[in-house]
Amino acid sequence: MKYNQAADKLSKALAPKRFTHSLGVSKAAAELAETFGEDIEKSKMAGLLHDCARGISSNNLLQMAEGFGIVVDDVELSQPILVHAPLGAYLAKADYGIDDPEILKAITLHTTGAANMSKLEKIIYLADCIEPSRDYPGVDKLRMLAMRDLDAAVLAAFDQSLQFVIERGLLIHPATVEGRNYLLQRQNI
């Protein structure tokens, strides 16, 4: 499916605010891809579809994940909204015809991150944090950092995500901790 077709279909599947966010992530991903030498078209598509499962209710997320054979961990059972990322990869393939494994993996990891992420995976994770409609303390600083140093920006985004989760008393997904630790260890090599 071409980008414009996917955008048209997605506009019908998501609430207007979520669709605007998805367009913003796509735009931010394209800018980051250009800056850091990643495939712009892949980045745009992954950014566009990263939240394609976000309009699904928490109960349905878990049921659909089970139907696709997605293994859900204890953190995701406790916070089903996290399942929208791996489920989104399945829907991107089934509903939007995306078969590029790099795009699908970037969609899967866009919420929690992980250790040893590819450049595309980092770009989508970061684009989700800095897209133009995002407005939270520190986002402008993160946007500036994102245009200079991809790993430093992803590390800062991990830190902000962890602070957000801790302040709300939520469970921390181990993949986020692993991603942060991996980047910190790479700094020290």
C-alpha positions as CSV (number, residue, x, y, z in Angstrom):
1,M,0.0,0.0,0.0
2,K,1.3,3.4,-0.9
3,Y,1.7,6.2,1.8
4,N,-1.3,8.2,0.7
5,Q,-3.5,5.1,0.6
6,A,-2.3,4.1,4.1
7,A,-2.9,7.6,5.4
8,D,-6.5,7.7,4.0
9,K,-7.3,4.3,5.5
10,L,-5.7,5.3,8.9
11,S,-7.7,8.5,9.0
12,K,-10.8,6.4,9.2
13,A,-9.4,4.1,11.8
14,L,-8.2,6.6,14.4
15,A,-9.7,9.6,16.2
16,P,-8.8,12.9,14.6
17,K,-6.3,13.9,17.3
18,R,-4.5,10.5,17.1
19,F,-4.4,10.7,13.3
20,T,-2.9,14.2,13.5
21,H,-0.3,12.8,16.0
22,S,0.5,10.0,13.5
23,L,1.0,12.5,10.7
24,G,3.3,14.4,13.0
25,V,5.4,11.3,13.9
26,S,5.7,10.5,10.2
27,K,7.0,14.1,9.5
28,A,9.4,14.0,12.4
29,A,10.6,10.6,11.4
30,A,11.3,11.8,7.9
31,E,13.3,14.7,9.2
32,L,15.3,12.5,11.5
33,A,15.9,10.0,8.7
34,E,17.2,12.7,6.5
35,T,19.5,14.0,9.3
36,F,20.9,10.6,10.2
37,G,21.0,8.9,6.8
38,E,18.1,6.5,7.1
39,D,15.5,5.5,4.5
40,I,13.1,8.4,4.4
41,E,10.1,6.5,2.9
42,K,10.5,3.6,5.4
43,S,10.7,6.2,8.2
44,K,7.6,8.0,7.0
45,M,5.5,4.8,6.7
46,A,6.6,3.5,10.1
47,G,5.9,6.8,11.7
48,L,2.5,7.0,10.0
49,L,1.4,3.5,11.1
50,H,3.1,3.3,14.5
51,D,-0.2,3.9,16.4
52,C,-2.5,2.0,13.9
53,A,-3.8,-0.2,16.8
54,R,-4.2,2.8,19.2
55,G,-7.9,3.1,18.6
56,I,-8.6,-0.3,20.0
57,S,-9.9,-0.7,23.6
58,S,-7.7,-2.3,26.2
59,N,-9.8,-5.4,26.5
60,N,-9.8,-5.8,22.7
61,L,-6.1,-5.2,22.5
62,L,-5.4,-8.2,24.7
63,Q,-7.9,-10.4,22.9
64,M,-6.5,-9.4,19.5
65,A,-3.0,-10.0,20.7
66,E,-3.9,-13.5,21.8
67,G,-5.5,-14.1,18.4
68,F,-2.3,-13.1,16.6
69,G,-0.2,-15.3,19.0
70,I,1.5,-12.2,20.6
71,V,3.0,-13.2,23.9
72,V,2.0,-10.6,26.5
73,D,4.1,-10.2,29.6
74,D,3.0,-9.2,33.1
75,V,3.7,-5.5,32.6
76,E,1.6,-5.5,29.5
77,L,-1.2,-7.5,31.2
78,S,-1.2,-4.8,33.9
79,Q,-1.0,-2.0,31.3
80,P,-2.7,-3.3,28.2
81,I,-2.2,0.0,26.3
82,L,1.4,-1.2,25.8
83,V,0.1,-4.0,23.6
84,H,-0.9,-1.5,20.9
85,A,2.7,-1.4,19.7
86,P,3.3,-5.1,18.9
87,L,-0.3,-5.5,17.8
88,G,0.2,-2.4,15.6
89,A,2.9,-4.3,13.7
90,Y,0.6,-7.2,13.0
91,L,-2.2,-4.8,11.8
92,A,0.3,-2.8,9.7
93,K,1.0,-6.1,7.9
94,A,-2.6,-7.5,7.8
95,D,-4.5,-4.3,7.1
96,Y,-2.0,-2.1,5.4
97,G,0.1,-4.6,3.5
98,I,3.4,-3.7,5.1
99,D,5.8,-6.6,4.9
100,D,9.1,-4.9,5.5
101,P,10.5,-6.4,8.7
102,E,12.4,-3.2,9.6
103,I,9.2,-1.1,9.5
104,L,7.3,-3.8,11.5
105,K,10.0,-4.0,14.2
106,A,10.1,-0.2,14.5
107,I,6.4,-0.2,15.1
108,T,6.7,-3.0,17.6
109,L,9.3,-1.1,19.7
110,H,8.0,2.5,19.4
111,T,6.5,2.5,23.0
112,T,9.0,0.6,25.1
113,G,12.2,0.7,23.1
114,A,14.8,-2.0,23.5
115,A,18.5,-2.8,23.7
116,N,20.5,-2.6,20.5
117,M,17.8,-0.8,18.5
118,S,18.4,-0.2,14.8
119,K,18.6,3.4,13.5
120,L,15.0,3.2,12.1
121,E,13.8,1.8,15.5
122,K,15.4,4.7,17.3
123,I,14.0,7.2,14.8
124,I,10.4,6.0,15.3
125,Y,10.8,5.8,19.1
126,L,12.2,9.4,19.2
127,A,9.8,10.8,16.5
128,D,6.9,9.6,18.7
129,C,8.3,11.7,21.6
130,I,9.1,14.9,19.7
131,E,6.5,15.2,16.9
132,P,5.1,18.8,16.5
133,S,1.9,18.4,18.5
134,R,3.8,17.1,21.6
135,D,3.8,19.6,24.4
136,Y,5.4,18.7,27.7
137,P,8.3,20.1,29.8
138,G,11.6,19.3,28.1
139,V,10.2,18.5,24.7
140,D,12.0,21.5,23.0
141,K,15.3,20.5,24.5
142,L,14.7,17.0,23.3
143,R,13.9,18.2,19.8
144,M,17.1,20.2,19.7
145,L,19.2,17.2,20.9
146,A,17.4,14.9,18.4
147,M,18.9,16.9,15.5
148,R,22.4,16.6,16.8
149,D,22.9,13.2,18.4
150,L,20.4,10.3,17.9
151,D,21.7,8.1,20.7
152,A,21.9,10.9,23.2
153,A,18.3,11.9,22.3
154,V,17.0,8.4,22.6
155,L,18.7,8.1,26.0
156,A,17.1,11.4,27.1
157,A,13.7,10.1,25.8
158,F,14.2,6.9,27.8
159,D,14.9,9.0,30.9
160,Q,11.8,11.2,30.4
161,S,9.6,8.1,29.8
162,L,10.9,6.4,33.0
163,Q,10.2,9.6,35.0
164,F,6.7,9.8,33.6
165,V,6.0,6.1,34.5
166,I,7.5,6.5,38.0
167,E,5.6,9.7,38.7
168,R,2.3,7.8,37.9
169,G,3.2,4.8,39.9
170,L,3.1,2.5,36.9
171,L,5.1,-0.6,36.2
172,I,8.3,-0.1,34.2
173,H,8.7,-2.2,31.2
174,P,12.0,-4.1,31.3
175,A,12.6,-3.4,27.6
176,T,12.9,0.3,28.4
177,V,15.4,-0.3,31.2
178,E,17.3,-2.6,28.9
179,G,17.4,0.0,26.1
180,R,18.6,2.7,28.5
181,N,21.3,0.5,30.0
182,Y,22.5,-0.6,26.6
183,L,22.9,3.1,25.5
184,L,24.7,4.0,28.7
185,Q,27.1,1.0,28.4
186,R,27.8,2.0,24.7
187,Q,28.8,5.4,25.9
188,N,31.4,3.9,28.1
189,I,33.1,1.8,25.4
